[in-house]
Amino acid sequence: MVQVHDLGSEKINKSYIFRGDKEYTDKQISEMLNRPLAPSPAGQQPQFANSLTRFFLPAEEVEFQLTSLLENLNGDPWPVANGDRALRCTGSALNVASNLLGLTYAGFGARIMLFTAGPCTLSPGLIVGPQLKEPIRSHSDIDKDNAKHFKKATKFYDSLAARAVKNAHTVDIFAGCYDQIGMLEMKNLCNLTGGSLLLTDSFTTAIFKQSFLRLFNKDSQGFLNMGFNGTLDIKTSRELKVSGVIGHASSLNVKSANVSENELGLGGSSQFRLCALSPRHTYGVFFDVVNTAQLPQNSQSYIQFITHYQHCSGSYRIRVTTISNFLTSDEQTLTNSFDQEAAAVLMARVTLFKAEQDDGADVLRWVDRMLIRLCQKFADYRKDQEESFRLGPQFTLYPQFIYYLRRSQFLQVFNNSPDETAFYRHVLMTEDCNNSLIMIQPTLTAFSLDSEPEAVLLDSVSIRDDRILLLDTFFHILIFHGRTIAQWRRAGYQDQPEYENFKELLQEPKVEAAELLVDRYPLPRFVDTEEGGSQARFLYSKLNPSVTYNSSEFVSNSGAIVLTDDVSLQVFMSHLQKLVVSGST
C-alpha cells in the first residue's frame, strides 16, 4: 500500500491509503483526497482542510510532525516467506506523488525524492517478480530480449518522467542496497528532469549521508545551490543551426528557423526544459554550419544562450550568454583551435547517447570510424608508410582518450549490473569537462621516499614495489601500496621514531585523497589496498596493459603483469596508424 501523510493534522497522525498494485489517475487522486471532512467541534474547518495544498506546508509548520514520522518508521511487519522478495510498490508510490504534486504545483519548482532499498515487485512499474527463483534482469537478458518486465516497466517510468517534465518537477532516486532496484528502467525520471541518481550499498554509509547533504549545499547568501523550472533558449546567427543537446534536459519541440534537420541528441528544437539546475550541471550543445557560400573572409557567427529559471529565493531570473566565433574552413586555423579535452568529453556524450539505442559492438565501430576519419583529416602522414604518421600537439592526447573510453565501464558493461551502468552514465552526462575526463581516463599519482609526488602514466609499468599509487577514477579513490611498502607497513616501521619519513610517506596520499573529496558529488568510494590485495583489481582494471601474462618482452623492472587479453594502448595506436595511412575507414 501507499501512504500519503497529512502533516497539517496536528492532533492525530493522519494518512490516506492507496492500493500499491493500482495506477491512479490525477482525477481519482483529486477526488479521494478532496472529500469533505467532518466539521470540527467549533464548527469551523482549519485552513486548507479540503484542499490538496494541505499536503505541502512550510517546513517550520510541520517540522515536529515530519520528524516524529521519520523517527517512528519501522520495517513492514508483514512476514516475507522464505524464497520470496519483500513486496514493494515503488511504481504506485511515484505515480501518486507525481500526480499529487502536479495537481497542486504544476509549473512551479519541486522535487520528488525516492529512497529505496530494493526493486519494485508489484505492478505498475514491476521490475522483478516477488519470488527469488526469478532472477533480476542482466545486460545479457536485455540484449537477448529475455527480460520479460523490462519494456513494460520502462514504458511506465518514462510516462512518469514525461509528466514530471510537463509540470517542471524533478525526481531524485537514492538506492541504498546491494541488490538492483530498477535504476535502468527508472533512469529517465532523473535524466529528463535533471535529478540526482545515487547508488550506494546502504543508507547508513558515509557515501550516502555526505552525498545527500551535499545536494543541499548553500551559496554565500544562504540559498540552496539549485534552480528550478528552467528553460534554455538557443539563438544563432544565420550561419548556424541547432542540431541538438545532450545532457539532463528535455526537448520542448520548438521548431524555429535555426533548428537543423540533422538531429544529434535531443534535436528538433531550439528550446529545452531544464527542470533542475545547479553549478554541477553541464550540457553539450551541437550545431550545424550552413549558409556559408557567400560569407566574407573572417566573418563571425553568434550564439546566444538564454536561460530562464526559478531561483531558490522564489524569484525568477534570466541569464544571457552570448559568444562569437570566426567561421573558417582553413585547416591550420581549425587545427590550432582544436580542444582535444572538450572534444573527447563531447564524443563520450554522443557515444553514450548512441549506446542507449544501438548495439554495443556497433557503437564501438562507430567510435573507431570517427577517430580514423579525424586522423586522416588532421594527421601528417605519407600513404602506406606507418612510420610517417604524426599528430600535432593539439591532437596527441585525443586517441588515448578514445582508447580509455572504449575500455571504460561506460561502454564495457560485462562486469557491471544494468543499474551500475545507468548510474555511471548518468553522472558522466552531468559533470564538467575536467571531471568527465577523470572518469574517462583516471589520474594516477606516485609517492615514494626519494622523490616528490608526481603524475605517472596510467600504465602497468607505473606499479613498483617501492611506490604508493593514488588512483582517482571519480567514482573510486584508491591508495595502492607496492610490495615493499606493504611489507614495511605490516612490520610497523611507521610506528618507530627513526622511520618518521616512512610515516609521512604513508600519510601523503591520504592527505591528497581528502582534498579530492572536498567538493565531489557523489562522494567516491575510498579503497586502501596493496600488491596482492583483493581490491587491487580496481587499479589493474584501469591500467593500460603494456605488460601482460603473454608479453614476451617482460623484464623484472618493467612493472606489474596485468592478467588480461585486452589490447594495449601501444597496439591500439599501431592499428590506428596502419588504418589511417592505408586510407581505410
N, C-alpha and C positions, 0 to 999 in steps of 0.2 A: 504494500500500500504506500501511497504518497501522502505525507502530512504537510499541510500549509498552516503555519503558525500565525495566529493573530496576536502580534506583540503589543498591540494597543489595548488589549484587555488586561487591566491592572489587577482585578480581584481574583481572577482564576486563569489558569493556563488553558487557553482555548486554541483548538486546531481543527482544521477541516480535512477529512479523509477522502482520497480519491483512489480508485482501483489502480493497482500497479500494472495490470495487464490490458489496459484500455487506453486508446488515444483519444483525448478530448479536444473538441474544437473550442475556439475562443468564446463562441456564443454559449456553449454548455457551461464553461467555467464561469462566465459572467453571471449566468442565471443562478448557478449554485451558490456563488459567494455573495450575491446581492439580495438574497431573500430577506424579507423583513425580520427583524429581531423582536423578541418580546419587550414591551416597554419596561423601563426601569421603574422602581417604586415611586420616584419623584415625578414620573410621567414625562420625562424628557430623555431623549436619546443623546448620548455623547456625540461630539463632532465626528463626522466621517463614519458613523456606526454602520450605515448601509452603503458605504462607498468602498470601492476597491482600493482607494488610496490609504485606507486604514492599515493595509499591509506594508506600507512604505512610509515610515515616520523618521524624523531626525534621530540620530544615534543617541543624543543626550536624553531623549524622552523614553527610549526603550532599552537603555544600556543594562539596567538591572534584570529585566525580563530575558534579554538575549543572553547575558552572562549565565544566569541561572539555568536556562535551557541547555546551553552548551556544557555546563558543568555536570548536568544530570543526564547527559546522553549515555545510554547503555547499549550493549550489544543486543541484537534481536533475540528475544527469549525463545522463539520458536526453534525447536531442535532440528538440526540438519542430519539426515540419515547418512549412515556410512555409504560411501560411494556416490554421494550427491554433493553438488555445489550449493552454497547459500543462494537463496532467491534474491535477486536484485532487480529493481525496476527503474534502472537509470534512465532509460529512454522516456518512460512516462513522466518521471520527475522533471527532466529537462523540458518536455513538452508543456507541462503545467506551468513551469517557471517562465518559459519564453512567452506563452500566451498571456499569463497574468501581467507580466511586465509590458507586453505590447498593448494590452488594454488600458494601461494607466499612463505610461510614459513613452509612447511611440514618438520617435524623432528627438528624444532627449537622452543624453549620455547616461549609460548604465552598464553594469557588468553582472553577468551570471557566473558564479564560481562553483565548479563541480569538484568535490573531493571524493575520490572513490578508491576502494581497496580491492576491487575485483571486477570481473566482466558482468555486463548485463545478461541475466539469464531468463528474462521474461520479455515477451513482445509487448509493445513495439520497441524496436532497437535491439532485439536479441542478438548477442554476439556468439554465444555458445550455449548449448543445451544444459539443463540442470544436472545431468548425470556425468560423473567424472570419466566414464568409459568413452565419452565423446571428447576427443582432444580438441583444443582450441586451434584455429587455423594457423598454418605456417606460410612462409613465402611460396614454398613448393605447392601447397594446396591451392593457393590463389592463382598461381601461374597455370596450373593444370585444371582450373575451374572446378576444384573439388571442395571448395569452402561453401557449404550449402546456405549459410546465413549471410555471407559477405555482401552480396549485391543488394539484398533487401535492407540490411542494416545500414549500409552506406547511403542508399536512397533516402531512408528515413532521416538520418542525421543531416544529410545535405539539405533536406526540406526545412529542418530546424535552422540550419545556417542561413538559408535564403530568407527566412522570416526575421532572423536577428539582423541581417544586413538591411532589410527593408525598414526595420524600426530603429536602425542605427545603434544597436546594442552589441555588446562584446561578450564572448564566452571564454572563460579560463578553465582549463582542465588540469587538475593536480592528481597524479596517481601515486599511491603510497603502498606498494606491494611488490612481491617478486613475480606474481602472475601477470599476464597481459590483461588489460582492461578494455581493449577495443579501441585503442587510440588511433589506429589506422582508419577505422570506419568513421570515427568522430573528428578526424583531423580538420575538416573544413569548417567545423564550428569555431576553431581558432584561426585557421589560415585565412578565412574570408573576413573575419571580424577584427583581426589584429590582436587576438587574445594570447595569453600565455599557455604554453604546453610544457608541463614539468613531469618528468619521470623519475621517481625515487623508490627506494626499497621499503621505506616506512615513513609515516608522518612523524615519527619520533626522532628521525635523523637530523643532524645539523644541516645537511644539504637541503632538506625541505624547509626547515624552520628559518634559516637565514635567507634562502632564496625567496620565500614567501614574504618575509619582512622587507626585502629589497624592492619588491614590487611596489611598496608604499613609500619609497624614498621621497623626500620633500626638497623643494628648492630653498633658496635663501630667504624667501618671503613666507615660508611655511605652507606652501601649496604642494599638492602631490605632483610628481613629475609625470603627469599623464594628461592627455587631451582626449576629447570625445567627439563623436558625431562630426568627423572631418570629411571634407570634400577636396580633392585635388583636381584642379582645372589646369590643363596644359595648353598654352597658346604658343604658336610658332609663326615665323615668317614664312612666306610662300615657298621657300626652297626646301622646307622640311615638313614631314607628316608623321604623326604619331603611329607607331606600329603596335605598341602595347606596353604594359607594365608587368613586371614580375616581382612579387612581394606580397605581403599580407594586406591585400586590398581586394576590392570587387568592382567590376565594371558597372557604370551607370548607363551604358549604351547610348551615350550622347554622340551621334554621328555628325559632327561638324565638318567643315570643309577641310580641316587639317588632319583628318583621320585617314590612315593608309589602308589600302586594300590588302597589303601583305601583313598579316597579323603575326605577332610574336608575343607569347604570353597572353595576358588579358587584353585582347585587342578589340577593334571595332568601336572605340570610344575615345573621347578626349577628356572625359571626366570620370573620376574614380572615387568610390566611397572608402573612407578610412575610419572605421568605427572606433578605433582606438589608436592613439598616437603617443609616442614617448621619445625621449632623446635617443633610445636604442634603435628605434625602427628605421630601416632604410628600404629604399625601393629602387629597382632597376628599371629605367625608362628607355625604350628603344625607338629610334626614328628611322624613317626612310628619307633619302636625299632625292629630291625631284625638282623639276623646273629649273635646271641648271644650264640649259642650252645657250641662253643669251646673257648669262651673267658676266659682268665686267670682272677684270682681274682683281683679286684680293677683296671680293665682295664679302660682306658679313651676313651671317644668319643669326636669328634671335630666337631664344626660347624663354618663355615666362611660366613659372610655376606659381599658381595662386592657390593657397591653402586656407580654407575656412575651417574653423574648429571651435568647439566649446571648451573654454578653459576651466580648470577645477574651481575657480572662484565663482563660476556661473556666468561669467561674461563670454561674449562671442568675439572671436578675434580673426583677423585676416593677416596672412603673411605672404608677401610677394617677393619672389626671387627671379631676377632677370639676368640672363647670361648671353653673351655674344661670342661668335666664333667665326674664323675665316673658313670659307669653303674653297677647297683646292683638290685637284687630282694629282698634284705633284708628289711623286713617290718619296722623295727625300724629305719633304715637309711632313708627310704622313709618318714616315719612319721616326723623325725627330720628336714627334708629338705623341708617340705611342706609349701608353701607360700599361705596362705588362701586368702589374699587380691588379689594377682595376679590371683589365681585360680578362684575367683569369677568374676573378670573382663573378663577373657578368656571365662568362662562359659556364661557370659552375651552376649559376641560377637557370640558365637556359637548358642545361643538361638535366637538371633535376625536374624542370617543368616537363621536358620530353619523357623522362623516366616514369612519370606518373601516368603516361598514356601509351607508351610504346614498350616493346620487348627490350630487356636489359642488354642483350647482345647487339641489337640494332642501334641502341643509344651509344654504346661504346664504339661501334664502327663509325657512327656519325661524328663523334668527338675526334676520332683519328683522322677522318677526312678533312675536318675543319683545320686541324693542326698542319696536315700536309699542305693544304692549299695556302695557308698563311706563310709557311716556309718557302713554298715555291714562288710566292709573290714578293717576299721581302728578304730572303736569304741570298747571299752571293755564292754561286757555285758554277762549275762547268759541267755540262751534261755528261752523265755516266762516269763522273770522277768523284767518288765519295770523299776523298781526302781534300777536295777543293771546297767543301761545304763550310760556310761561315755565316754566323748570325751576328748582327750588330748588337751593341751593348743594350739597346732598348728592348731586345727580344731574347737575350741569352737565358733568362730565367723562365720564360714562358713555357717551353717544352717540359721542364721538370715540374712546374705547377700542374700541367696536364697529366704527367705521369703519376704524380701522387693523388690527383683527383680520381684517376682511373682505379687506383688501388684502395681508395678510401671507403669507409663504411657507408658513404652516401650512395655509392654505386655497387659495391660488393656486399651483398646482403646475406651471404651464406652463413655467417656466424652470428647474425642478429635476428631478433624476432621482428615481425611486422610493426609492432608498437615502437621498438627501438629505432627502426628505420624512419618511421613517421616523426619521431621526436628529433632525431639528428637533422633531418631535412628541414623541419620547422625552424630550428634555431639558425641554420645557415641562411635561410631566407629572411631572417630578422636582422642579423648583425652587420656591422660596418665592414669596410674593406680589410682593415688590419685583423680583426677577429676572425673574419671568414678565411683569410689566408692561413691563420694558425690552424684552423680546422682542416684545411686542405693539405697544407704542408707544416706539420708541427715543428716547433722550435726545440733545439737541443743545446743545452749549455753544460760545459765540462768544468769541474772543480778538481784541483789537485794541489799537493803540498808545495810544489816547486814553481807554480805559475798562478797568475790571476785568472779569475773566471773568464771563459771565452766561449763564444758561439762556435759550435762544431757542426760538421756535416751530419745530416740525418741518415747515417750510413753505419753498417755493421763494423766498419773499420774504426769507428769512434769509441767502441767499447774496449776499455783497457783495464787491467787488474788494479792499477793504482789511481783510478779515477772515480769520481762521483758524477753521475749524469742527472740533469734535471730536464725532464721531458714535459712540454706543455702542449697538449692536444686540444685545449679549450675545455673539453668535457672531462679530462683527467689531468691531474698534475702528479707526475711520478718522479720519485727520487730513487735512483738505481746506484747501488754500491758495487764497485768492481770486486773481484775475488779477494784481492789482498786487503782492500779497505774493509770488506765484510769480516775477514778473519781477525783483523786488528780490533774491530768494533766488538766482536763476540768475546775477544780476550780482555776487554775492558780497559784498553790503553787510554781511552778518553777520560777515565776517572783518575788517572795518575798525574800528579802535578808536572812531571817532566815532559809530558806529552800534551801540553796545553795547546800547541799548534794543531795537533790532530783533533782535539775537541772543537777548536774554532772551525776547522775544515768541515766537520760534521754539521755544524750549525749554519754555515753559509748557504747551502741550498734551501734549508728550511726558511731562512730569512727572506730569500728571494721568492720562494713559493708563497709566503704570506703576503708579499707585495702584489703578487699576481691575483690574489683572492679578493683584494680590497673592493673593486667595483664590478666584479664579474657576475653576470646573471645568465643562466642559473649557476649556482655555486658548483664548481667542479669537484669531482671525486678525488680525494687525496690517496695516493698509493706510495708506500715505503717498502722497497724490496731490494734484493741483491742478486748477484750472479747465482743461478741455480734455483732461485725462488720461484714459486708457482705463479706469482703475479708479474714476473719479468716478461711474461708473454705480451703484456700491454706495450712494452717497449719494442720487443722484437717484431711485433706485427706492423709497426710503423717504419722500421728501418729499411733503407734500400739494401736488398740482399746482395751486395757486391761480393760477399764471400758466403757460399752455401756449402752444404754437405757434399756436393759433387763438383766443387771448384778444384780444378787440377793445379791452380797456381797458389793454393793456400800455403802460407808460411806461418810460423809461430807468432809473429808480431803483427799480423795483418788484421787483427780484430776478432770479433766473435763469429762463430759459424751460425748462420740462420738456416733452420730446417724448413725450407720451402722450395717449391718449384716455380715460384713467381719469377718473372723476367726482371733483371736488374735495370737500373737507370742507364747504365752503360750500353747494355744490349738494346734497350728501347731506343736510345739515341742513334745507335748504329743502324737499326732498321729504318728509323725515320730518315736518316741521311740517304740511305740506299733508295728509298721510295721517292724522295724529293728529286734527287739528281736523275732518276730514271724517267721522271715525268708521270709516274703513276698517281692515281687518286684513290 
